[in-house]
Amino acid sequence: MSQDKITIFTQKAEAVSAVVRRVASMEEAFGYAVDICLNKDACQLLMSGCEGAISDEAAELCVARSAERVIAAPNLPDDQFARLAGAAEAAGVKLIADGLRGHLAGMDIGFAVADLGLAETGTVVLDSSSEDLRLSTMISEINVLVLPLSRLRAGGAEAEAELLSMMRKIPNYLAFITGASRTADIERVLAIGVHGPLELHILLLEDA
């Protein structure tokens, strides 16, 4: 793997507020995701009534909802999911893989392995044909994506054949993720995390 390609990818990704780290193994990536989950405020949308003391029962429910920490990791191979589950369970973090429509009230971390990386724009490409994978990368507050260095390409031209192959699948939904979610909307005031994650963490896996 060309060091120049890694350097360009890192610079471009960090320029759009992504956090880029090198990891030596999937275990290190799992630990990274769990640590981030533990060191952030639990992500739960405010339930109706939590802004006021409606009843003792409602107050207890609001506290319970706000304390739970959740990592969503759909589409991981069974062996990787089992290893992440072990790390999450040991830390008291809830791990989910499917049925994500039932967890739209809050997912702290969305965890996935990228299909490709494009150095020229600092972009990570995900085959997001799975609805659960789309939800995990869009609804979570923090998106953690593992990019094996063997899948890092200089740009779209080098990745053309692979991208076309993924696009020929039916159904297909390719996600090109560059930095955290951002929008300026009508008032042209930059806002982060309105239409997706507040943070994007890209873990470059040393596999090449």
C-alpha positions in Angstrom: 0.0 0.0 0.0 1.4 3.4 -1.0 2.1 5.6 1.9 1.2 8.6 -0.3 -2.3 7.2 -0.8 -2.8 6.8 2.9 -1.5 10.3 3.6 -3.8 11.9 1.0 -6.8 10.0 2.3 -6.1 11.0 5.8 -5.6 14.7 4.9 -8.8 14.8 2.8 -10.9 13.0 5.4 -9.6 15.2 8.3 -10.3 18.3 6.2 -14.0 17.5 6.4 -13.8 16.8 10.2 -13.5 13.0 10.1 -11.3 11.4 12.7 -8.8 9.0 11.2 -6.8 6.4 13.2 -4.7 3.4 12.3 -5.6 0.1 13.9 -3.6 -3.2 13.8 -6.6 -5.6 14.2 -10.4 -5.8 14.3 -10.1 -6.3 18.1 -8.5 -2.9 18.4 -11.3 -1.5 16.2 -13.9 -3.1 18.5 -12.3 -1.7 21.6 -12.1 1.8 20.0 -15.9 1.7 19.2 -16.8 0.5 22.7 -14.5 3.2 24.4 -16.1 6.0 22.4 -19.5 4.7 23.3 -18.6 4.7 27.0 -17.1 8.1 27.0 -20.0 9.9 25.4 -23.4 10.9 26.7 -26.0 8.2 26.0 -27.9 9.0 22.9 -31.7 8.8 23.3 -34.2 11.2 21.8 -36.2 13.1 24.4 -39.3 11.2 25.1 -42.6 13.1 25.4 -43.0 14.2 29.0 -39.3 14.0 29.9 -39.1 17.8 29.8 -41.5 17.9 32.8 -42.3 15.8 35.9 -45.5 14.2 34.7 -45.4 11.3 37.2 -42.8 9.3 39.1 -43.3 6.4 36.7 -42.6 8.7 33.7 -39.5 10.1 35.4 -38.1 6.6 36.0 -38.7 5.7 32.4 -36.9 8.8 31.1 -33.9 8.0 33.3 -33.8 4.4 32.1 -33.9 5.5 28.5 -31.2 8.1 28.9 -28.8 5.7 30.6 -28.7 3.0 27.9 -25.8 3.0 25.4 -26.2 1.3 22.1 -23.9 0.1 19.3 -25.5 -0.9 16.0 -23.4 -3.3 13.9 -25.4 -4.9 11.1 -23.8 -6.9 8.3 -20.8 -8.0 10.3 -19.7 -11.6 9.7 -20.8 -13.8 12.5 -17.3 -14.3 14.0 -16.7 -10.5 14.1 -20.1 -9.8 15.6 -19.4 -12.4 18.3 -16.1 -10.7 19.2 -17.6 -7.3 19.2 -20.5 -8.6 21.3 -18.0 -9.9 23.9 -16.3 -6.5 24.2 -19.7 -4.7 24.4 -21.1 -7.0 27.0 -18.0 -6.6 29.2 -18.5 -2.8 29.1 -22.2 -2.9 29.7 -23.0 -1.7 26.2 -26.0 -3.0 24.2 -25.2 -4.4 20.8 -27.8 -4.8 18.1 -27.5 -6.2 14.5 -31.0 -6.1 13.1 -34.5 -4.7 13.6 -33.0 -1.2 13.8 -36.4 0.4 13.0 -37.2 -0.4 16.6 -34.2 1.6 17.9 -34.7 4.9 16.2 -35.0 6.6 19.5 -31.2 6.4 19.8 -28.1 4.6 18.6 -24.9 5.9 20.0 -22.5 4.2 17.6 -23.0 2.8 14.1 -20.2 0.3 13.3 -19.4 -1.2 9.9 -16.6 -2.3 7.6 -16.2 -0.2 4.4 -16.2 -1.7 1.0 -13.8 0.9 -0.5 -12.0 4.1 0.3 -11.2 6.9 -2.1 -8.1 8.9 -1.2 -8.7 11.9 -3.5 -11.7 13.0 -1.5 -11.3 11.1 1.8 -14.5 9.2 1.0 -15.6 5.8 2.4 -17.9 3.7 0.2 -20.4 1.3 1.7 -22.7 -1.2 -0.1 -25.8 -0.1 1.9 -28.4 -2.2 0.2 -29.3 -3.4 3.7 -31.8 -1.1 5.4 -30.3 -1.9 8.8 -26.9 -0.8 7.6 -28.4 2.4 6.1 -30.1 3.2 9.5 -27.0 2.4 11.5 -24.8 4.9 9.5 -27.5 7.6 9.4 -29.3 7.5 12.7 -26.3 6.9 15.0 -24.6 10.0 16.7 -21.2 8.6 15.9 -20.3 6.6 12.8 -17.3 4.3 13.2 -16.1 2.7 9.9 -13.3 0.3 9.5 -11.4 0.7 6.2 -9.0 -2.2 5.4 -6.0 -0.6 3.7 -6.3 -3.3 0.9 -9.5 -1.5 -0.1 -8.1 2.0 -0.3 -8.0 3.3 -3.9 -6.5 6.5 -5.3 -9.9 7.7 -6.5 -13.0 6.9 -8.5 -11.1 6.0 -11.7 -9.1 3.3 -10.0 -12.2 2.0 -8.2 -14.4 2.1 -11.3 -14.6 -1.6 -12.0 -15.4 -2.4 -8.3 -18.0 0.3 -8.1 -19.7 -0.9 -11.3 -19.8 -4.4 -9.9 -21.5 -3.2 -6.8 -23.9 -1.0 -8.8 -25.0 -4.0 -10.9 -26.4 -5.8 -7.8 -30.2 -5.7 -7.5 -31.3 -4.0 -5.4 -28.3 -1.8 -4.8 -27.7 1.3 -2.7 -24.2 2.7 -2.6 -23.3 5.2 0.1 -20.4 7.6 -0.4 -19.6 9.0 3.0 -17.3 12.0 3.3 -17.0 13.5 6.7 -19.8 14.0 9.3 -23.3 15.1 8.3 -23.4 18.8 7.5 -25.9 21.3 6.0 -26.3 25.0 5.7 -29.9 25.0 4.5 -31.6 28.3 3.7 -29.8 30.5 6.2 -26.4 29.3 5.1 -25.3 28.7 8.7 -23.3 25.5 8.9 -24.8 22.8 11.1 -23.2 19.4 11.9 -25.2 16.3 12.5 -28.7 17.5 11.4 -29.2 14.8 8.7 -26.8 12.2 10.0 -24.0 11.5 12.5 -22.3 14.2 14.4 -18.9 12.5 14.1 -17.3 10.1 11.6 -14.4 8.0 12.8 -12.4 6.1 10.1 -10.2 3.3 11.4 -7.5 2.3 8.8 -7.0 -1.4 9.3 -3.5 -2.7 8.7 -4.3 -5.6 6.4 -2.1 -4.8 3.5 
